[in-house]
Amino acid sequence: MKKLKNEAALTKKALEVAEIYAQRRGYKKFGPNDSSNVKVEALYRLLVSEGLVAALPKQHEDQPNMKHKLAIWVTKQLPEDHPLLK
């Protein structure tokens, strides 16, 4: 897994975008006490079930790899001139 430039910020943006996507699909909003790990796993699994993200092999399903997949996904959703992509 090659680390992306601005990966932490891209992951944060991915969580924002994916949460909006989930709400539009009819899912409840996350609570204020939900940890980022819960959000990462739930949104990753939603995007995999929707076919928007390729699933990780079972032995590689952990938080760092899920965050990496979300960061890669959001790079494809952002406009080319977005500051996080520079």
C-alpha positions as CSV (number, residue, x, y, z in Angstrom):
1,M,0.0,0.0,0.0
2,K,1.6,3.2,-1.2
3,K,0.8,6.2,1.1
4,L,-1.0,9.1,-0.7
5,K,0.1,12.7,-0.3
6,N,-2.4,14.3,2.1
7,E,-3.9,10.9,3.0
8,A,-5.1,12.0,6.4
9,A,-6.9,15.0,5.0
10,L,-8.2,12.9,2.1
11,T,-9.6,10.3,4.5
12,K,-11.4,13.1,6.5
13,K,-12.9,14.5,3.3
14,A,-13.9,10.9,2.2
15,L,-15.8,10.5,5.5
16,E,-17.6,13.7,4.9
17,V,-18.5,12.9,1.3
18,A,-19.4,9.3,2.1
19,E,-21.6,10.3,5.0
20,I,-23.6,12.6,2.7
21,Y,-23.9,9.8,0.2
22,A,-25.1,7.4,2.9
23,Q,-27.8,9.9,4.1
24,R,-29.0,10.4,0.5
25,R,-29.3,6.6,0.3
26,G,-31.6,6.6,3.4
27,Y,-29.1,5.7,6.1
28,K,-29.3,7.4,9.5
29,K,-26.8,10.1,10.5
30,F,-23.9,9.1,12.7
31,G,-24.2,10.1,16.3
32,P,-21.9,12.5,18.1
33,N,-20.4,9.7,20.1
34,D,-19.6,7.4,17.1
35,S,-15.8,7.1,16.8
36,S,-14.1,7.6,13.5
37,N,-13.2,3.9,13.4
38,V,-16.9,3.1,13.4
39,K,-17.6,5.6,10.7
40,V,-14.7,4.3,8.6
41,E,-15.8,0.7,8.7
42,A,-19.5,1.5,8.2
43,L,-18.9,3.8,5.2
44,Y,-16.3,1.5,3.7
45,R,-18.8,-1.4,3.9
46,L,-21.5,0.7,2.4
47,L,-19.4,1.8,-0.6
48,V,-18.2,-1.8,-1.1
49,S,-21.8,-3.1,-1.1
50,E,-22.8,-0.3,-3.6
51,G,-19.9,-1.4,-5.8
52,L,-18.2,2.0,-5.6
53,V,-15.1,0.6,-3.8
54,A,-13.3,-2.7,-4.5
55,A,-13.4,-4.9,-1.4
56,L,-10.2,-5.7,0.4
57,P,-9.2,-9.3,0.9
58,K,-10.4,-10.5,4.3
59,Q,-6.9,-10.8,5.7
60,H,-6.3,-7.1,4.9
61,E,-9.6,-5.6,6.3
62,D,-8.2,-3.3,8.9
63,Q,-8.5,0.4,9.7
64,P,-5.4,1.6,7.9
65,N,-6.4,-0.3,4.7
66,M,-10.0,0.8,4.9
67,K,-8.9,4.5,5.4
68,H,-6.6,4.1,2.4
69,K,-9.4,2.8,0.2
70,L,-11.6,5.7,1.2
71,A,-8.9,8.2,0.5
72,I,-8.4,6.7,-3.0
73,W,-12.1,6.7,-3.6
74,V,-12.4,10.4,-2.7
75,T,-9.6,11.4,-5.0
76,K,-11.8,10.2,-7.9
77,Q,-14.8,12.2,-6.6
78,L,-13.0,15.5,-6.2
79,P,-12.4,18.0,-9.1
80,E,-8.9,17.9,-10.6
81,D,-8.1,21.4,-9.2
82,H,-9.0,20.6,-5.6
83,P,-6.3,21.7,-3.1
84,L,-6.0,18.2,-1.5
85,L,-5.0,16.7,-4.9
86,K,-2.0,19.0,-5.3
